[in-house]
């Protein structure tokens, strides 16, 4: 069994930090220290541990820091190799999971964030279209990746489930703020069922931020955005 001193530097509402928490829970790694960052500031530990991006999460294992949530997921899966596996065992399935995880981080979530932060209804139109298009693509990806099982990763939560599922809290918050139903039983039935299973999983349910908390954070971020926008 792999031991050692483990610290996770992060903010609890961060979906990227939540990814690492889900992975540690799946591996039943309970003995670690969560080092909470203060909203709006960066600690010396964070700046020393991640001098390149200066962002959470950072996993520090036996004094050695690792940054970027998807990189950390792979590290956790390799170092704590006991079941359940996070990454698929098949090389092709692994590559496909990484492809969709990159799409989610590079295309889909930025569109959701742009929609949430848009200053006008007109400005919301284009990113909303990309969000909906992305959900259609991920619905089709789920059918192919899950192969008729409960999760993208098969019978249990895996890499792509974590990569996408960490954003479900913000998706729900956006739905409530905007009065929309983005995950819809008619249009994305597989994702609707998957989201319910993911959020109720033991590794997830006590970690995922509550919708009301994220709505509060959104109000703070909107205020900061308006105060820093040019007149």
N, C-alpha and C positions, 0 to 999 in steps of 0.2 A: 504494500500500500504506500502511495506517495504521501509524504507529509510535508513539513516545512511551514514556515511563517507565511501567511497569506493576508494581504491587505487589498481592499478594493476602494479606490478613490473615486468618488462620484457624487452625483445629485440624484436623490431618489426618484424625482419625476422624469428624469432623462430616459428616453426609450433606449438609447445606446447603453446606458448603465444597466437598465433592466435586462438587456440581452445577456450580460455577463451574470447577473443574478439568477436568471432562468437556468443558464448552463450549470452554474455551481449547484443549484438545487437539484437539477436532473442527475448530477453526479453524486448527490448526497454529501456535498462538501459544506458542512455547517460551521466548522471551526475557522472562521476568518473574521477579520476586523473590517467593518465598513467605515471608511474615513469620509465623513460628510463635508463636502465643500459648501461654502456660503454662496447663496445666489447673488450674482453680480460681482464676485471677486474671485481671485485665484490664489490658492495657498502656495507657500514656498515648496511644499512637498509636491504639489501638482506641477509647478514650473520646473522643478528639478527632475521630476520623473518623466515629463513629456515636454522637453524644451522645443520640440519642432512644432507641434500643433497647439500645445498649451490647453488641451481639452480633456474632459473626462469621456470615457472611463480610462483608468489606469489600473491594471492588475499588477501588484508587486508580490512576487513569489521568491521567498528567500533573499530579499533585497534587490532582486532583478526586476525592473519595470517592463511592462508590455503595454502598448497603446493600440488604439483602434479596435472597436468592438468585434468585428468579424475576425480579425487576427487573433484576438483573445479567445474567441470561441474555438478556433482550430487548436490553439495551444492547450486549452482545457481538455479538449477531446483526446489529444495525443498523450498528454502527461497523465491524466486520470483515465486510463484506457478501459476501465471496467464498464460494463453495460449500465445504462443504455448508451449506445454510440450516438453522437450528435451528427457527424458527417456520414453520408451513405458509404457503404463498403465498396460498391461498384464504381470504378473510375468514371464512367460516363455519367452516372447519376450524380456523382460528386461535382463534376464539371457543370452540369445543368443547374444544380443547386447554387453553385457559386455565381453562375450567369444571372439567375433571377435575383439573387441577393444584391448583386451589383446594380441591376436595373432598379430595384426598390430604392436603394440608397442614392443612386445618381439621377434617377428620373421621376419615380412615382412620389416618394416622400417630399422632395423639393416642390413638386407641383401642389401637393396638399398644403404645404407650408405657405407657398405663394398665395394660394386661394385664401387661406386663413388670415393672412396679413394684408391682403389687397385693400387699398383705401376706398374703393368704390365698387358698386355693382358691375360697372363696365369692366373694371380691371379684374374682376373675379371670373369672368366668362371663359377666357382662354385656359387658365390653370384648372378650372373645374372640368373642362372638357378632357384635359390630359389625365386628371384623376380618374374619371369615369372610364376612359379608354384603358387605363392601366389596370383597373379592377376587372375589366372584361378579359384582358390578357392573362391576369393572374388566376381568374376562374378557369380558363382553358389550361393553364399550367398546372393547376391543382389536379385536374382530371388526369393529366398525363403522369405527373410525379407521384401522386398518391396510389395509383394503380388500384383504385377501388377501396382503399383503406381510409383510416380516419384522419390522417395527417399528411402533409407534404412528404414527411419522412417515413411514411408507412403506418405501422401500428402505434408508434409512439412519436412524440415531439422530436424533431430533428433540426438541422441547421437552417433550412429555409423557413420552417415554422417559426423559429426564434427571430430570424431576420425580418420577417414580415409581421409576425404577431406582436412584436414590441411596439408597433405603431397603432395597434387597435385602440388603445386608450385615447390617443389623439384623434383617431378617426371618429370615435364616438363623440368626443367633445366637439369636433367640427360639425358633426351631424346635428347636435343639439343647438349649437350657436346659430347655425345657418338655417335650421328647420328643414334639413334634407335627410333623405334615406339613401345613403351611398351604397351600403351593402343591403341588397334587396332580394327577398325570397324569389321573386320572379326572374330577375336579371342575373343574380349571382347566387343561386341556391347552394352550390357546393361551398362557397366561401362563408355563407351565413352559418351553415352547420359546423364548418371547421372552426370559425371564430368562437362559437359557443363552447365547443370542446376544448379549444386552446385556453380560453379564459377561465374555465372551470377546473383545469388541471392543477394538481397539488403543487407543482413546481412554479405555477404562474399566479394563482389567484390571490395570494397574500402579498405579491410584489407589485402587480400592475396598479398604477395610480388610479384613484377614483376619478370619474368624469368631472365631478364638481370641483375637485382640486385642480384639474387641468384647465377648467374654464376660468378659475381664479388666476392661474398663472398666465393664461392668454390675455386677460384684462391688463395685467401688469406689463406684459410684453407689448401690447398695443399702445399703452401709455408711453412707454419708453420710445417706441417707434415714432409716435407723433411728436414727442418732445425733441427728437433729434432730426426730424425731417426739415428740409429747408422750407421757409415760408414762400 
